């Protein structure tokens, strides 16, 4: 498994807590969420990535979020 993107912190998040800019491990590579849409039930999200088919996120999974500087 590859190392997470530098400057990010991982957490298990439900679809409703994923943000544009988060990273998700898909097919052995970390993909950055470029856009998202609601899908069906309120708890589902369609995540869009550059150069990859969208992913329908139906359950919590580990995502990596860039650290916020205060």
BAFI-3210 file (N, C-alpha, C; in Angstrom, 3 decimals, decimal comma, padded with zeros to 6 digits):
// residues 70
n [1|2|3|4|5|6|7|8|9|10|11|12|13|14|15|16|17|18|19|20|21|22|23|24|25|26|27|28|29|30|31|32|33|34|35|36|37|38|39|40|41|42|43|44|45|46|47|48|49|50|51|52|53|54|55|56|57|58|59|60|61|62|63|64|65|66|67|68|69|70]
n.u [000,855|000,601|002,168|000,270|-000,777|001,565|001,351|-001,246|-003,948|-005,329|-008,647|-011,576|-014,423|-017,902|-019,935|-021,220|-019,400|-017,221|-015,028|-014,414|-011,198|-010,233|-008,461|-008,667|-007,934|-007,805|-007,758|-005,027|-003,867|-003,749|-006,458|-007,633|-010,493|-012,392|-014,875|-018,295|-021,500|-024,854|-026,394|-029,126|-030,209|-029,795|-027,363|-025,563|-022,924|-021,725|-018,556|-016,217|-013,308|-010,150|-009,473|-010,515|-013,163|-016,255|-017,025|-019,410|-020,068|-021,113|-020,820|-018,959|-015,485|-011,873|-010,434|-008,149|-007,250|-006,086|-003,944|-005,065|-003,974|-003,687]
n.v [-001,176|002,222|005,165|007,652|010,850|013,495|015,761|015,291|014,016|011,012|009,677|007,852|008,439|009,239|009,283|011,801|013,505|013,833|015,907|018,183|017,971|016,114|012,974|009,671|006,241|004,394|001,657|001,236|003,778|007,128|009,196|012,440|014,125|015,846|016,912|016,607|015,003|014,607|011,412|009,529|008,212|010,451|009,863|009,021|009,708|010,860|010,751|012,635|012,412|013,415|012,128|009,581|007,222|008,161|007,568|005,932|006,608|004,859|004,101|004,556|005,309|005,286|008,405|010,915|014,006|017,231|018,945|021,625|024,889|027,008]
n.w [000,000|-000,851|000,590|002,364|000,954|001,390|004,099|004,871|006,894|008,049|008,428|009,358|007,624|007,171|004,149|004,151|005,333|003,704|001,818|-000,915|-002,197|-000,397|-000,119|-001,437|-001,324|-004,177|-006,271|-005,686|-005,755|-004,537|-004,882|-005,599|-004,477|-006,724|-007,242|-006,145|-005,758|-004,524|-004,083|-004,513|-001,476|001,370|002,626|000,707|-001,657|-004,790|-005,878|-007,678|-009,702|-011,165|-014,323|-013,811|-013,343|-011,714|-008,203|-006,259|-003,074|-000,393|002,220|005,308|005,000|004,936|004,564|003,453|004,571|003,746|006,011|008,009|008,301|011,014]
ca.u [000,000|001,418|002,052|-000,720|-000,191|002,259|000,574|-002,643|-004,229|-006,391|-009,738|-012,718|-015,489|-019,090|-020,039|-021,653|-018,283|-016,150|-014,941|-013,586|-009,805|-009,831|-007,874|-009,172|-007,144|-008,580|-006,921|-003,624|-003,389|-004,574|-007,168|-008,159|-011,886|-012,476|-016,254|-019,179|-022,940|-025,679|-026,859|-030,151|-030,393|-028,919|-026,061|-024,717|-022,304|-020,968|-017,301|-015,597|-011,851|-009,547|-008,971|-011,025|-014,622|-016,775|-017,246|-020,556|-019,670|-022,325|-020,517|-017,748|-014,193|-010,751|-010,058|-007,009|-007,578|-004,946|-003,922|-005,447|-003,063|-004,419]
ca.v [000,000|003,435|006,118|008,699|012,101|014,305|016,892|014,915|013,172|010,069|009,418|007,164|009,432|008,856|010,065|013,177|014,297|013,957|017,247|018,378|018,097|014,915|011,904|008,323|005,210|003,638|000,894|001,365|005,153|008,124|010,070|013,644|014,425|017,089|017,394|015,578|015,206|013,691|010,279|008,732|008,560|011,556|009,393|008,611|010,764|010,489|011,485|012,770|012,517|013,718|010,975|008,318|007,163|008,537|006,528|006,143|006,294|004,479|003,810|005,214|004,762|006,148|009,463|011,703|015,415|018,128|019,636|023,044|025,741|028,039]
ca.w [000,000|-000,898|001,700|002,101|000,478|002,393|004,604|005,098|008,052|007,731|009,366|008,772|007,519|006,404|002,913|004,409|005,866|002,713|001,232|-002,103|-001,785|000,339|-000,927|-001,162|-001,985|-005,153|-007,196|-005,348|-005,871|-003,855|-005,811|-004,943|-004,813|-007,487|-007,183|-005,606|-005,881|-003,742|-004,881|-003,846|-000,060|001,798|003,093|-000,420|-002,451|-005,986|-005,839|-008,998|-009,677|-012,461|-015,050|-013,276|-013,245|-010,391|-007,212|-005,384|-001,700|000,332|003,623|005,812|004,579|005,307|003,635|003,917|004,398|003,970|007,298|007,952|009,080|011,766]
c.u [000,902|001,200|001,005|-000,036|000,413|001,370|-000,894|-002,748|-005,431|-007,414|-010,823|-013,887|-016,682|-019,145|-020,405|-020,529|-017,115|-016,207|-014,168|-012,169|-009,314|-009,250|-008,440|-008,307|-008,064|-007,624|-005,434|-003,036|-004,324|-005,147|-007,756|-009,584|-011,927|-013,848|-017,094|-020,635|-023,646|-026,178|-027,880|-030,348|-029,414|-027,515|-025,121|-024,173|-021,655|-019,739|-016,676|-014,108|-011,359|-009,054|-009,417|-012,539|-015,067|-016,975|-018,490|-020,145|-020,939|-022,089|-019,216|-016,504|-013,104|-010,477|-008,917|-007,272|-006,331|-005,073|-004,286|-004,504|-003,869|-003,586]
c.v [001,241|004,316|007,165|009,979|012,911|015,478|016,599|014,079|012,293|009,943|008,658|008,138|008,853|009,707|011,530|014,077|014,420|015,346|017,212|018,639|016,937|013,898|010,571|007,345|004,371|002,953|001,139|002,761|006,088|009,083|011,237|013,903|015,807|017,747|016,286|015,992|014,260|012,591|009,489|009,165|009,661|011,112|008,995|009,830|010,148|011,374|011,473|013,039|012,880|012,417|009,624|008,378|007,571|007,315|006,890|005,671|006,081|004,255|004,496|004,507|005,753|007,144|010,248|013,154|016,256|018,829|021,094|023,819|026,859|029,282]
c.w [000,000|000,327|001,359|001,618|001,638|002,809|004,815|006,360|007,710|008,835|008,621|008,809|006,761|005,137|003,148|004,908|004,886|002,095|-000,081|-001,607|-000,944|-000,645|-000,471|-001,949|-002,870|-006,115|-006,966|-005,470|-005,116|-004,892|-005,036|-005,415|-005,467|-007,377|-006,570|-005,772|-004,915|-004,658|-004,083|-002,405|000,370|002,208|001,961|-001,154|-003,683|-005,990|-007,230|-008,836|-011,071|-013,096|-014,535|-013,209|-011,840|-009,495|-006,415|-004,001|-000,883|001,823|004,009|005,278|004,949|004,191|004,276|003,553|004,633|005,324|007,095|008,839|009,729|011,902]
res [x|x|x|x|x|x|x|x|x|x|x|x|x|x|x|x|x|x|x|x|x|x|x|x|x|x|x|x|x|x|x|x|x|x|x|x|x|x|x|x|x|x|x|x|x|x|x|x|x|x|x|x|x|x|x|x|x|x|x|x|x|x|x|x|x|x|x|x|x|x]
***
